[in-house]
């Protein structure tokens, strides 16, 4: 059973309810969530009932309500894929994992910082997608759903499902023969149809005739490509960096570089009120935009994380810059009504936010470049396909059993079987074999591979996630999301690193405050500052120089690059631990008899039998092979071009290539 429990305020409440429930006769298990204010209880109906359980919770002073019950408990598993924007370090990942894990019904959780994605396996009876999304959103991250599908539900083999997204609300009923189900979720429709009765492209044509604005493309792949390129993040942090530099550059020029120039010094030393001079007032005005607009995203995430009891890199930046800014404001206000000259830390505040913003910009540019290998894999699928009837359609509108033409130089749109013609296909992307494969009737072809020469027709047998290319992409993504043991250690250290640094900064402040109050300020440190301001500067320095990002980013970045480049060269790395173990290998055994090459053909030697004119033979061979696209022909041409023989002025009048046979 699932019940709502109102009135819990801390972990002690959760532990108290769980202990009370487990003491009841017949209770098999009890799991209480403070975050979702609910409890999942599994019990033996012969020994206790729902009323006894609810009364036990009610007697403890909590408001309890029955949400749902289920007899003969069986999990209703769903797998949701999310895009999470705003994660900056391993602490962010750890915070989200810890927060989501508190929800009842979460079975598996896999979050990737580098790909900005999360795969979550959950029991839809106990928790829904809205609760999961809201719990991440409440931490200050931008969340969007890429995919949500059932795991253990048996689907009708004769039914396919596709999604359509409308620009505006579309409320007309869809009454087409062959459409078996329509699930509406605001602008997103999930349409189930029988491909034997209607094609998805016919459904698309129907909406085209209706004149509505819609999108039927694979939104998940689009979002993945967008996320991998980091376009939005690069654009955002580039703007924030330029904005901060607009104010920080004048600040450094006016307050640091040219501060000893007579003209500038006279302006800075002009008294405004009390002991407040014009220099500090200008510093304040230049710092305010950077502090509150440039630093808004840092403060927002830091506050959201703090609400959930988590501390991240944003917390360090926010604390360091805000303490420096707040003390500077205090010092300015004090100088206006006393004879004390203001000691400000505006340089710390403005430079910290500016340089961290610049760092975020460079970091996202680098992340976008490291993921190009996976992006290239996702772009291997062609945009269009030519059907047997001559119609050219979007490749996403293909259906099982469609017959598709493939011409020389074209990519194959989906997995299938050749039914007509002959072609030579480059499958090195999939098999790692550099020699093209001859495809004749009855042979399988793989989506994303390239037809080097010849024309053929193939019949589609696999689409979507079932294709070989999709499985490779999913395998690479899974490997990039996996964590090597060294990364798991780094993540654990990073999780405790931030609170440790904040504590260390505070202890540093207390130490210097106590020490300097007793012995006084040493001559080497005397700069007109008070004991308090000098101690505060030391404390802030500890906080702002500590950055756990390198610790949390180094391993996943290496994993992203390694798995991506490996996939580009036909090497699929299962997970992070496999890549980590590879560094310990001393011997590599390969089951590639006689075909282990560097992928480039090269003629080693040539033997010419007794002929009347050897130069004529070589020239004829060169001319003939020059027009061939076969890798062997290219190697022969390269060899002959570098061979010394008397060239003869010959021309080819007619040339024809027979795929699989020769020229």
ChimeraX attribute file (.defattr): number of C-alpha atoms within 10 A of each C-alpha:
attribute: neighborCount
match mode: 1-to-1
recipient: residues
	/A:1	20
	/A:2	22
	/A:3	21
	/A:4	19
	/A:5	23
	/A:6	16
	/A:7	12
	/A:8	18
	/A:9	11
	/A:10	10
	/A:11	11
	/A:12	11
	/A:13	15
	/A:14	19
	/A:15	13
	/A:16	13
	/A:17	20
	/A:18	18
	/A:19	11
	/A:20	14
	/A:21	21
	/A:22	16
	/A:23	9
	/A:24	15
	/A:25	12
	/A:26	16
	/A:27	18
	/A:28	12
	/A:29	12
	/A:30	17
	/A:31	20
	/A:32	25
	/A:33	20
	/A:34	20
	/A:35	18
	/A:36	17
	/A:37	18
	/A:38	25
	/A:39	25
	/A:40	20
	/A:41	20
	/A:42	19
	/A:43	22
	/A:44	13
	/A:45	11
	/A:46	7
	/A:47	10
	/A:48	14
	/A:49	14
	/A:50	16
	/A:51	9
	/A:52	13
	/A:53	19
	/A:54	19
	/A:55	12
	/A:56	17
	/A:57	19
	/A:58	15
	/A:59	10
	/A:60	12
	/A:61	11
	/A:62	18
	/A:63	14
	/A:64	21
	/A:65	15
	/A:66	15
	/A:67	13
	/A:68	12
	/A:69	14
	/A:70	10
	/A:71	10
	/A:72	7
	/A:73	10
	/A:74	9
	/A:75	13
	/A:76	15
	/A:77	20
	/A:78	21
	/A:79	20
	/A:80	19
	/A:81	19
	/A:82	22
	/A:83	22
	/A:84	22
	/A:85	20
	/A:86	15
	/A:87	22
	/A:88	20
	/A:89	23
	/A:90	27
	/A:91	27
	/A:92	26
	/A:93	22
	/A:94	19
	/A:95	20
	/A:96	21
	/A:97	16
	/A:98	14
	/A:99	19
	/A:100	20
	/A:101	16
	/A:102	15
	/A:103	24
	/A:104	23
	/A:105	22
	/A:106	20
	/A:107	14
	/A:108	11
	/A:109	17
	/A:110	16
	/A:111	22
	/A:112	21
	/A:113	23
	/A:114	23
	/A:115	24
	/A:116	21
	/A:117	25
	/A:118	22
	/A:119	20
	/A:120	20
	/A:121	21
	/A:122	26
	/A:123	20
	/A:124	16
	/A:125	18
	/A:126	21
	/A:127	17
	/A:128	14
	/A:129	17
	/A:130	9
	/A:131	14
	/A:132	20
	/A:133	18
	/A:134	12
	/A:135	20
	/A:136	19
	/A:137	17
	/A:138	14
	/A:139	22
	/A:140	20
	/A:141	22
	/A:142	14
	/A:143	20
	/A:144	15
	/A:145	18
	/A:146	19
	/A:147	13
	/A:148	15
	/A:149	12
	/A:150	16
	/A:151	13
	/A:152	10
	/A:153	10
	/A:154	7
	/A:155	10
	/A:156	9
	/A:157	7
	/A:158	10
	/A:159	16
	/A:160	17
	/A:161	16
	/A:162	14
	/A:163	17
	/A:164	18
	/A:165	19
	/A:166	16
	/A:167	11
	/A:168	12
	/A:169	12
	/A:170	16
	/A:171	9
	/A:172	6
	/A:173	7
	/A:174	14
	/A:175	10
	/A:176	13
	/A:177	10
	/A:178	17
	/A:179	21
	/A:180	15
	/A:181	16
	/A:182	17
	/A:183	11
	/A:184	14
	/A:185	10
	/A:186	12
	/A:187	14
	/A:188	19
	/A:189	18
	/A:190	15
	/A:191	20
	/A:192	20
	/A:193	23
	/A:194	19
	/A:195	17
	/A:196	11
	/A:197	10
	/A:198	14
	/A:199	19
	/A:200	23
	/A:201	16
	/A:202	12
	/A:203	16
	/A:204	16
	/A:205	12
	/A:206	14
	/A:207	16
	/A:208	12
	/A:209	8
	/A:210	9
	/A:211	9
	/A:212	14
	/A:213	12
	/A:214	17
	/A:215	14
	/A:216	17
	/A:217	16
	/A:218	14
	/A:219	16
	/A:220	15
	/A:221	14
	/A:222	13
	/A:223	16
	/A:224	19
	/A:225	21
	/A:226	15
	/A:227	22
	/A:228	23
	/A:229	22
	/A:230	22
	/A:231	14
	/A:232	13
	/A:233	20
	/A:234	20
	/A:235	13
	/A:236	14
	/A:237	22
	/A:238	19
	/A:239	16
	/A:240	22
	/A:241	21
	/A:242	15
	/A:243	17
	/A:244	26
	/A:245	20
	/A:246	15
	/A:247	19
	/A:248	23
	/A:249	15
	/A:250	14
	/A:251	22
	/A:252	16
	/A:253	12
	/A:254	20
	/A:255	20
	/A:256	11
	/A:257	11
	/A:258	13
	/A:259	17
	/A:260	13
	/A:261	10
	/A:262	10
	/A:263	10
	/A:264	15
	/A:265	15
	/A:266	13
	/A:267	15
	/A:268	20
	/A:269	14
	/A:270	14
	/A:271	14
	/A:272	13
	/A:273	12
	/A:274	16
	/A:275	20
	/A:276	24
	/A:277	20
	/A:278	17
	/A:279	20
	/A:280	22
	/A:281	15
	/A:282	15
	/A:283	23
	/A:284	22
	/A:285	12
	/A:286	20
	/A:287	22
	/A:288	17
	/A:289	18
	/A:290	25
	/A:291	24
	/A:292	13
	/A:293	14
	/A:294	24
	/A:295	26
	/A:296	15
	/A:297	14
	/A:298	23
	/A:299	22
	/A:300	17
	/A:301	24
	/A:302	23
	/A:303	18
	/A:304	19
	/A:305	23
	/A:306	14
	/A:307	12
	/A:308	16
	/A:309	10
	/A:310	23
	/A:311	25
	/A:312	31
	/A:313	26
	/A:314	26
	/A:315	24
	/A:316	25
	/A:317	23
	/A:318	27
	/A:319	19
	/A:320	25
	/A:321	26
	/A:322	20
	/A:323	17
	/A:324	22
	/A:325	23
	/A:326	15
	/A:327	17
	/A:328	21
	/A:329	18
	/A:330	13
	/A:331	19
	/A:332	23
	/A:333	15
	/A:334	17
	/A:335	19
	/A:336	17
	/A:337	12
	/A:338	13
	/A:339	11
	/A:340	14
	/A:341	17
	/A:342	22
	/A:343	20
	/A:344	22
	/A:345	23
	/A:346	26
	/A:347	19
	/A:348	19
	/A:349	27
	/A:350	30
	/A:351	21
	/A:352	21
	/A:353	25
	/A:354	25
	/A:355	15
	/A:356	17
	/A:357	25
	/A:358	19
	/A:359	14
	/A:360	20
	/A:361	21
	/A:362	15
	/A:363	17
	/A:364	23
	/A:365	19
	/A:366	15
	/A:367	20
	/A:368	22
	/A:369	15
	/A:370	22
	/A:371	23
	/A:372	19
	/A:373	21
	/A:374	25
	/A:375	21
	/A:376	14
	/A:377	19
	/A:378	18
	/A:379	12
	/A:380	17
	/A:381	19
	/A:382	18
	/A:383	12
	/A:384	16
	/A:385	24
	/A:386	19
	/A:387	19
	/A:388	15
	/A:389	9
	/A:390	10
	/A:391	9
	/A:392	13
	/A:393	14
	/A:394	14
	/A:395	19
	/A:396	20
	/A:397	16
	/A:398	24
	/A:399	21
	/A:400	16
	/A:401	14
	/A:402	13
	/A:403	23
	/A:404	25
	/A:405	22
	/A:406	25
	/A:407	17
	/A:408	16
	/A:409	15
	/A:410	18
	/A:411	23
	/A:412	26
	/A:413	29
	/A:414	31
	/A:415	24
	/A:416	26
	/A:417	22
	/A:418	23
	/A:419	17
	/A:420	17
	/A:421	16
	/A:422	21
	/A:423	27
	/A:424	24
	/A:425	25
	/A:426	24
	/A:427	22
	/A:428	18
	/A:429	19
	/A:430	20
	/A:431	11
	/A:432	18
	/A:433	18
	/A:434	18
	/A:435	18
	/A:436	19
	/A:437	18
	/A:438	18
	/A:439	23
	/A:440	21
	/A:441	15
	/A:442	13
	/A:443	13
	/A:444	16
	/A:445	26
	/A:446	22
	/A:447	23
	/A:448	26
	/A:449	24
	/A:450	26
	/A:451	25
	/A:452	23
	/A:453	25
	/A:454	20
	/A:455	19
	/A:456	21
	/A:457	23
	/A:458	29
	/A:459	24
	/A:460	23
	/A:461	18
	/A:462	19
	/A:463	21
	/A:464	15
	/A:465	12
	/A:466	12
	/A:467	17
	/A:468	19
	/A:469	24
	/A:470	18
	/A:471	13
	/A:472	19
	/A:473	19
	/A:474	13
	/A:475	18
	/A:476	25
	/A:477	20
	/A:478	19
	/A:479	24
	/A:480	28
	/A:481	24
	/A:482	21
	/A:483	22
	/A:484	21
	/A:485	13
	/A:486	13
	/A:487	21
	/A:488	15
	/A:489	13
	/A:490	20
	/A:491	24
	/A:492	15
	/A:493	16
	/A:494	25
	/A:495	24
	/A:496	14
	/A:497	21
	/A:498	23
	/A:499	17
	/A:500	13
	/A:501	19
	/A:502	22
	/A:503	15
	/A:504	15
	/A:505	23
	/A:506	18
	/A:507	13
	/A:508	21
	/A:509	23
	/A:510	16
	/A:511	15
	/A:512	20
	/A:513	21
	/A:514	15
	/A:515	14
	/A:516	16
	/A:517	14
	/A:518	9
	/A:519	8
	/A:520	12
	/A:521	17
	/A:522	8
	/A:523	7
	/A:524	6
	/A:525	9
	/A:526	12
	/A:527	10
	/A:528	11
	/A:529	16
	/A:530	15
	/A:531	18
	/A:532	15
	/A:533	20
	/A:534	20
	/A:535	23
	/A:536	22
	/A:537	21
	/A:538	18
	/A:539	24
	/A:540	24
	/A:541	16
	/A:542	19
	/A:543	25
	/A:544	21
	/A:545	13
	/A:546	16
	/A:547	19
	/A:548	22
	/A:549	15
	/A:550	12
	/A:551	17
	/A:552	26
	/A:553	20
	/A:554	12
	/A:555	20
	/A:556	23
	/A:557	17
	/A:558	15
	/A:559	27
	/A:560	26
	/A:561	19
	/A:562	19
	/A:563	26
	/A:564	28
	/A:565	18
	/A:566	16
	/A:567	23
	/A:568	18
	/A:569	14
	/A:570	17
	/A:571	17
	/A:572	18
	/A:573	20
	/A:574	16
	/A:575	20
	/A:576	26
	/A:577	17
	/A:578	12
	/A:579	17
	/A:580	16
	/A:581	10
	/A:582	11
	/A:583	8
	/A:584	8
	/A:585	8
	/A:586	6
	/A:587	6
	/A:588	6
	/A:589	5
	/A:590	7
	/A:591	7
	/A:592	9
	/A:593	6
	/A:594	6
	/A:595	12
	/A:596	12
	/A:597	11
	/A:598	8
	/A:599	13
	/A:600	11
	/A:601	16
	/A:602	13
	/A:603	13
	/A:604	8
	/A:605	6
	/A:606	9
	/A:607	5
	/A:608	8
	/A:609	7
	/A:610	7
	/A:611	9
	/A:612	8
	/A:613	8
	/A:614	14
	/A:615	15
	/A:616	17
	/A:617	13
	/A:618	18
	/A:619	19
	/A:620	17
	/A:621	15
	/A:622	19
	/A:623	14
	/A:624	18
	/A:625	17
	/A:626	16
	/A:627	16
	/A:628	18
	/A:629	14
	/A:630	19
	/A:631	17
	/A:632	15
	/A:633	18
	/A:634	20
	/A:635	18
	/A:636	19
	/A:637	21
	/A:638	15
	/A:639	16
	/A:640	17
	/A:641	12
	/A:642	8
	/A:643	10
	/A:644	8
	/A:645	13
	/A:646	11
	/A:647	11
	/A:648	12
	/A:649	7
	/A:650	10
	/A:651	10
	/A:652	9
	/A:653	5
	/A:654	6
	/A:655	9
	/A:656	10
	/A:657	14
	/A:658	12
	/A:659	21
	/A:660	16
	/A:661	7
	/A:662	9
	/A:663	13
